């Protein structure tokens, strides 16, 4: 609701596009080294807490090139959808802020809830559920 302060995780994606998600949607923030990232089928995965965590590139989801990590650890926002966990690959974790959230524009693009001014800068609001659903439907398409 309006006027309510929200805790928001700020991160950048694919060459500096600023994005945010509600902090409570992020189960954990992790960094994985390039050596930890493996491939299963078409899918990048990491072994994570007795599970295999699929990695989703937010840059690719939004049609951008994922910037080369240059050997640095890859920052990942771990999210849960239902019973399953996913790792959203971001370029950089920027900040955690608490502020009122006024969505200025509803999103024309799948995977976004809209756009808001956060920390004085225009920031796209990530719709994690939509991103994960699209990812799952693409995986099913590859598998069939």
FENSULDA-V33611 format. One record per residue. N is the residue number from 1. RES is the residue in one letter. SS is DSSP state (H for helix, E for strand, - for the rest). PSI is psi in whole degrees, 0 to 359 (* if undefined). Layout:
{{N | RES | SS | PSI} {N | RES | SS | PSI}}
This chain:
{{1 | X | - | 162} {2 | X | - | 147} {3 | X | - | 358} {4 | X | - | 133} {5 | X | E | 138} {6 | X | E | 146} {7 | X | E | 124} {8 | X | E | 138} {9 | X | E | 124} {10 | X | E | 137} {11 | X | E | 165} {12 | X | E | 155} {13 | X | E | 135} {14 | X | - | 63} {15 | X | - | 31} {16 | X | - | 10} {17 | X | E | 124} {18 | X | E | 132} {19 | X | E | 161} {20 | X | E | 154} {21 | X | E | 155} {22 | X | E | 130} {23 | X | H | 327} {24 | X | H | 344} {25 | X | H | 344} {26 | X | E | 114} {27 | X | E | 316} {28 | X | E | 160} {29 | X | E | 129} {30 | X | E | 164} {31 | X | E | 135} {32 | X | E | 138} {33 | X | - | 159} {34 | X | H | 326} {35 | X | H | 334} {36 | X | H | 342} {37 | X | E | 122} {38 | X | E | 175} {39 | X | E | 136} {40 | X | E | 113} {41 | X | - | 234} {42 | X | - | 5} {43 | X | E | 132} {44 | X | E | 136} {45 | X | E | 161} {46 | X | E | 150} {47 | X | E | 127} {48 | X | E | 114} {49 | X | - | 58} {50 | X | - | 24} {51 | X | E | 170} {52 | X | E | 118} {53 | X | E | 115} {54 | X | E | 140} {55 | X | E | 130} {56 | X | E | 126} {57 | X | E | 114} {58 | X | H | 327} {59 | X | H | 309} {60 | X | H | 323} {61 | X | H | 322} {62 | X | - | 20} {63 | X | - | 26} {64 | X | - | 165} {65 | X | - | 136} {66 | X | - | 129} {67 | X | - | 144} {68 | X | - | 129} {69 | X | - | 351} {70 | X | - | 34} {71 | X | - | 352} {72 | X | - | 158} {73 | X | - | 148} {74 | X | E | 120} {75 | X | E | 136} {76 | X | E | 133} {77 | X | E | 114} {78 | X | E | 125} {79 | X | E | 154} {80 | X | E | 134} {81 | X | E | 111} {82 | X | - | 233} {83 | X | - | 349} {84 | X | E | 152} {85 | X | E | 151} {86 | X | E | 152} {87 | X | E | 118} {88 | X | E | 117} {89 | X | E | 124} {90 | X | - | 168} {91 | X | - | 316} {92 | X | E | 139} {93 | X | E | 124} {94 | X | E | 313} {95 | X | E | 166} {96 | X | E | 125} {97 | X | E | 159} {98 | X | E | 119} {99 | X | E | 166} {100 | X | E | 142} {101 | X | - | 112} {102 | X | - | 109} {103 | X | E | 117} {104 | X | E | 314} {105 | X | E | 133} {106 | X | E | 153} {107 | X | - | 132} {108 | X | - | 346} {109 | X | - | 141} {110 | X | - | 138} {111 | X | - | 355} {112 | X | E | 145} {113 | X | E | 341} {114 | X | E | 194} {115 | X | E | 141} {116 | X | E | 164} {117 | X | E | 116} {118 | X | E | 126} {119 | X | - | 32} {120 | X | - | 4} {121 | X | E | 147} {122 | X | E | 128} {123 | X | E | 132} {124 | X | E | 139} {125 | X | E | 120} {126 | X | E | 136} {127 | X | - | 93} {128 | X | H | 319} {129 | X | H | 317} {130 | X | H | 320} {131 | X | H | 315} {132 | X | H | 320} {133 | X | H | 318} {134 | X | H | 319} {135 | X | H | 315} {136 | X | H | 320} {137 | X | H | 327} {138 | X | H | 321} {139 | X | H | 318} {140 | X | H | 324} {141 | X | H | 320} {142 | X | H | 324} {143 | X | H | 333} {144 | X | - | *}}
